[in-house]
Amino acid sequence: MGEPLIDVTLIEDDRVFRAGIAELVATEPGMRCTRRYDSVEAALAAPATPTTDVILLDLNLRGMLGSEGVIALRSRYPTAAILMLTVYADEERIFESICNGARGYVLKNTPGARLLEFVRAAHAGGAPMSPEVASKVLRVFRELRPAAPRTDFALTTQELRLVGLLAEGHSYQNAAEQLSISINTIRNHVRSVYDKLHVHSKSEAVAKALKHGLLR
């Protein structure tokens, strides 16, 4: 009896591209693509059983962005490896997707044969990334080398807790619920954090907090 098929779920809103990837996977020995959705919302609304092995997830979807949907999809399919499949290679999107739990990050211009290798690698526990993405990730990690802890940023206890939640991939709404405060208060805290850390984005705030030992 042969090895079980790798079950791939595809979430992609471009109908033509979705059909092409689905056919590529379906014709590959040892794989199948039984579920295809055009949004994260549609995937979450569908029955969760049977489970799936690998989720190919587009980033710039209508409705909930793929980078945000990673958290909900991981909760619904805890054993599935989520592989971002996108045209975007900017650090903000890469960092957010990986922080939220994506296993790998693959560009849409990846040749078909290579994409199938990435699917197998993700299923086997690897963290496949397109070369352009891997180089950016390595640079970010080099910048995150331990630095002498700083205490002069003057973040409040609440602000530190918020940065910690953002580092774990929580949305502003989830963070508000965790801290029992309103979403408007969260936004005020975020602006304060940005000012104190001299940053302009969530990923920069998390990276700087990690680099300077502000998170434990």
C-alpha positions as CSV (number, residue, x, y, z in Angstrom):
1,M,0.0,0.0,0.0
2,G,1.4,3.4,-1.0
3,E,2.1,6.4,1.1
4,P,-0.9,8.6,2.0
5,L,-1.5,11.5,-0.4
6,I,-0.4,15.0,0.7
7,D,-3.7,16.9,0.9
8,V,-3.3,20.5,-0.3
9,T,-5.8,23.2,0.3
10,L,-5.6,26.3,-2.0
11,I,-6.8,29.8,-1.0
12,E,-6.4,32.1,-3.9
13,D,-8.8,34.7,-5.3
14,D,-7.4,34.8,-8.9
15,R,-9.6,32.2,-10.6
16,V,-7.2,31.4,-13.4
17,F,-4.1,31.2,-11.2
18,R,-6.2,29.0,-8.7
19,A,-7.2,26.6,-11.4
20,G,-3.6,26.4,-12.7
21,I,-2.1,25.6,-9.3
22,A,-4.8,23.1,-8.5
23,E,-4.2,21.3,-11.7
24,L,-0.4,21.3,-11.0
25,V,-0.9,19.8,-7.6
26,A,-3.6,17.3,-8.7
27,T,-1.4,15.8,-11.4
28,E,1.6,15.4,-9.2
29,P,2.0,11.8,-7.9
30,G,1.5,11.7,-4.1
31,M,-0.6,14.9,-3.9
32,R,-4.2,15.9,-4.2
33,C,-6.0,19.3,-4.2
34,T,-9.5,18.7,-3.0
35,R,-10.4,22.1,-1.6
36,R,-10.1,25.5,-3.3
37,Y,-11.4,28.7,-1.9
38,D,-11.3,32.4,-3.0
39,S,-11.0,33.8,0.5
40,V,-10.0,33.0,4.0
41,E,-13.6,33.5,5.1
42,A,-14.8,30.8,2.7
43,A,-12.2,28.4,3.9
44,L,-13.2,29.0,7.6
45,A,-16.9,28.6,6.7
46,A,-16.3,25.1,5.2
47,P,-16.2,21.9,7.3
48,A,-12.9,21.4,9.0
49,T,-12.9,17.7,8.5
50,P,-11.3,15.9,6.9
51,T,-8.2,17.9,7.8
52,T,-5.5,19.0,5.4
53,D,-1.7,18.8,5.2
54,V,-0.6,21.9,3.5
55,I,-2.4,25.2,2.9
56,L,-1.2,27.3,0.0
57,L,-2.4,30.8,1.0
58,D,-2.5,33.9,-1.1
59,L,-1.6,37.1,0.8
60,N,-3.6,39.9,-0.9
61,L,-7.1,38.5,-0.7
62,R,-10.4,40.2,-0.8
63,G,-11.7,40.5,2.7
64,M,-9.3,39.2,5.3
65,L,-5.7,39.3,4.2
66,G,-3.8,36.1,4.1
67,S,-1.3,37.3,6.6
68,E,-4.1,38.0,9.1
69,G,-5.9,34.7,8.2
70,V,-2.9,32.6,9.2
71,I,-3.9,32.7,12.9
72,A,-7.5,31.6,12.3
73,L,-6.4,28.9,9.8
74,R,-3.8,27.5,12.2
75,S,-6.4,27.3,14.9
76,R,-8.8,25.5,12.6
77,Y,-6.2,23.2,11.1
78,P,-3.5,22.9,13.8
79,T,-1.5,20.2,12.0
80,A,-1.4,21.9,8.6
81,A,1.6,23.6,7.3
82,I,0.7,27.1,5.9
83,L,2.7,28.2,2.9
84,M,2.3,31.8,1.8
85,L,2.1,32.0,-2.0
86,T,2.3,35.6,-3.2
87,V,3.8,38.3,-5.5
88,Y,4.9,40.3,-2.5
89,A,8.5,40.1,-1.2
90,D,8.6,43.2,1.1
91,E,9.8,42.7,4.6
92,E,6.7,43.9,6.4
93,R,4.5,41.3,4.8
94,I,7.1,38.5,5.2
95,F,7.6,39.4,8.9
96,E,3.9,39.6,9.7
97,S,3.1,36.3,7.9
98,I,5.9,34.4,9.7
99,C,5.2,35.9,13.1
100,N,1.6,34.8,12.7
101,G,2.6,31.2,12.1
102,A,3.2,30.7,8.3
103,R,5.7,27.8,7.7
104,G,7.1,29.3,4.5
105,Y,6.9,32.1,2.0
106,V,7.0,31.4,-1.7
107,L,6.7,33.9,-4.6
108,K,4.2,33.2,-7.3
109,N,6.9,33.3,-10.0
110,T,8.4,30.1,-8.6
111,P,8.6,27.4,-11.2
112,G,5.9,24.7,-10.9
113,A,8.4,21.9,-10.1
114,R,10.0,24.0,-7.4
115,L,6.7,24.9,-5.9
116,L,5.8,21.2,-5.6
117,E,9.2,20.6,-3.8
118,F,8.3,23.4,-1.4
119,V,4.9,21.7,-0.7
120,R,6.7,18.5,0.1
121,A,9.3,20.3,2.3
122,A,6.6,22.1,4.3
123,H,4.7,18.8,4.8
124,A,7.9,17.3,6.1
125,G,8.4,20.0,8.6
126,G,10.7,22.3,6.7
127,A,10.4,26.1,6.2
128,P,10.7,26.7,2.5
129,M,11.3,30.2,1.1
130,S,12.0,31.6,-2.3
131,P,15.7,32.8,-2.4
132,E,14.6,36.5,-2.6
133,V,12.6,36.0,0.6
134,A,15.2,34.0,2.4
135,S,17.9,36.7,1.9
136,K,15.5,39.3,3.5
137,V,14.7,37.0,6.4
138,L,18.4,36.4,7.1
139,R,19.1,40.1,7.0
140,V,16.4,40.8,9.5
141,F,17.7,38.1,11.9
142,R,21.2,39.5,11.6
143,E,19.8,42.9,12.7
144,L,18.1,41.1,15.6
145,R,21.4,40.0,17.1
146,P,21.4,40.5,20.9
147,A,22.1,44.1,21.8
148,A,22.7,45.6,25.2
149,P,19.3,45.9,26.9
150,R,18.0,49.4,27.0
151,T,15.6,50.8,29.6
152,D,15.4,54.3,28.3
153,F,12.5,53.7,25.9
154,A,10.1,54.4,28.8
155,L,7.4,52.0,27.6
156,T,4.7,51.4,30.2
157,T,3.8,48.0,31.5
158,Q,0.7,48.0,29.3
159,E,2.6,49.1,26.2
160,L,5.1,46.3,26.8
161,R,2.3,43.8,27.2
162,L,0.8,45.1,23.9
163,V,4.1,44.7,22.0
164,G,4.4,41.2,23.4
165,L,0.9,40.3,22.1
166,L,1.8,41.8,18.7
167,A,5.0,39.7,18.6
168,E,2.8,36.6,19.1
169,G,0.7,37.6,16.1
170,H,-2.4,39.0,17.8
171,S,-4.5,41.5,15.9
172,Y,-5.3,44.9,17.5
173,Q,-8.8,43.5,18.3
174,N,-7.5,40.4,19.9
175,A,-5.0,42.5,21.9
176,A,-7.8,44.7,23.1
177,E,-9.7,41.7,24.3
178,Q,-6.6,40.2,26.0
179,L,-5.9,43.5,27.8
180,S,-9.5,44.3,28.5
181,I,-9.4,47.7,26.9
182,S,-11.0,49.3,23.9
183,I,-9.7,49.2,20.3
184,N,-9.3,53.0,20.4
185,T,-7.1,52.7,23.5
186,I,-5.0,50.0,21.7
187,R,-4.5,52.4,18.8
188,N,-3.4,55.1,21.2
189,H,-0.9,52.7,22.8
190,V,0.4,51.8,19.4
191,R,1.0,55.4,18.5
192,S,2.8,55.9,21.8
193,V,4.9,52.8,21.2
194,Y,5.9,54.0,17.7
195,D,6.9,57.4,19.1
196,K,9.0,56.0,22.0
197,L,10.7,53.3,19.8
198,H,11.1,55.7,16.9
199,V,9.5,53.2,14.4
200,H,6.8,53.4,11.9
201,S,5.3,49.9,11.7
202,K,4.3,46.9,13.8
203,S,7.1,44.7,12.5
204,E,9.7,47.4,13.2
205,A,8.3,47.8,16.8
206,V,8.5,44.1,17.5
207,A,12.0,43.8,15.9
208,K,13.3,46.7,18.0
209,A,11.7,45.3,21.2
210,L,13.3,41.9,20.6
211,K,16.7,43.4,19.7
212,H,16.9,45.4,22.9
213,G,15.6,42.8,25.2
214,L,12.3,44.4,26.0
215,L,10.3,41.2,25.6
216,R,10.8,38.2,27.9
